[in-house]
Amino acid sequence: MTNNHYDQTPLPGQDDAVQGEVLSDCPLVVAKEQQKAPPQEPVHTKRPVAFGVFFACILFGFLLSMQFKSVDISSNALTSQQLRAEELQALLNKEREKNQELYEELLRGKDDLSQYREQALQSGDYATILADELARAELAAGFTDVVGPGLIVTMSDSTKNPADTTADPSYYIIHDNDILQVVNELRDAGAEALSINGERLLATSEIRCAGSIVSVNNNRYAAPYVIRAIGDPAAMSSALSMRGGVIDQLSIWDIQVDVQQSEEVLIRAYTGKTTFQYAQEYKDNSSQEKGE
Amino acid sequence: MLLGVIGLAIGIGLGFVFPGYFPETLSDYMGIMLIACADSIIGGLRARALGEYNDSIFISGFFINALLAAAMTYFGKRINLQLELAAMVVFATRIFQNLAILRRNLLNLNAE
């Protein structure tokens, strides 16, 4: 009871002198003066049972241990987050190793495949025709390394300090849309093969925002983005840099787009997996009869 | 005194058995409220030792001090002033003072 210090209500049998003593700082004085007052009854004998103190102590203890637990948990939460980060790092490393192994396996598989093909080629005319067809299909689909004249377009984020401007800082970084525009423009100008940061663009490729980076063929790439395109270098270059074109628009935000023409651009094959889960070849035998 | 210790033990036991815990935002307030409660209990024990104990004064002081301390903390947060420090200093000082008085009183009674 905190207020008692100020509003003391002495019980009968206690005089002010006793309370005065008790509040004094010297225990010797207290002892002496109490001996001087023999008629005083022992204070503790007539105290009522203090249920207030009892319940207050229960509540206090309850809150105290709850608070201990809460503080423990919130401090543990931090350390467990760090542990989690380490755990995830270890998992990532393991996953990377596995990835590397699988990639090597893939390369071995491709070697085997090309050996089989060579063997097949030697076996007859029909096989030669099939092999030619396969090669053409692979070229179109993006499963072979290709080389030819074209462009190397490098897009990098604005060097402008976002703090210097009042505009939204996100305008000054490259978005998936910007890359899409460039790629679209290149395709319009006759690009035959395209890659972004070494990732071959296929018919099924996506160019999509993945946080602060861009996802292509479900692999993530960060700026700067190097887009390689094989096609007519002059046509593609002018398609990009025409007035009001892609580069013109991006330059508003100070995004750097460097276009380099080259006589020999090498674009690597797609190395990921291709499984068609839903699409199946449509076989319609009556199409010729219908005169299609 | 004995009742207080028993109550404390029961309370602590209950608190550890009780599932759940305070959210972090609440725990700022709980700290200062705990100090206020501790101050009230020590004050109550002192009052009992001096024979001036009153249940209603104790209970009202127990809750009102705790709530005032929490309200002060909240107000301090709103005006960007660490008002809870003021409450903390007052409560801690009074715990020491009351404990000193209680101690003298108990030693004195034992000596008799």
Interface residues (C-beta under 8 A of the other chain):
Chain A: M1 T2 N3 N4 H5 D7 Q8 T9 P10 L11 Q14 Q19 V22 L23 D25 P27 V30 A31 Q34 P42 V43 H44 K46 R47 P48 V49 A50 F51 G52 V53 F54 F55 A56 C57 I58 L59 F60 G61 F62 L63 L64 S65 M66 Q67 F68 K69 S70 V71 I73 S74
Chain B: L3 G4 V5 I6 G7 L8 A9 I10 G11 I12 G13 L14 G15 F16 F18 Y21 F22 P23 E24 L26 S27 M30 G31 M33 L34 C37 A38 D39 S40 I41 G43 G44 L45 R46 A47 R48 A49 L50 G51 E52 Y53 N54 D55 S56 I57 F58 I59 G61 F62 N65 R94 Q97 N98 A100 I101 R104 N105 L107 N108 L109 A111 E112
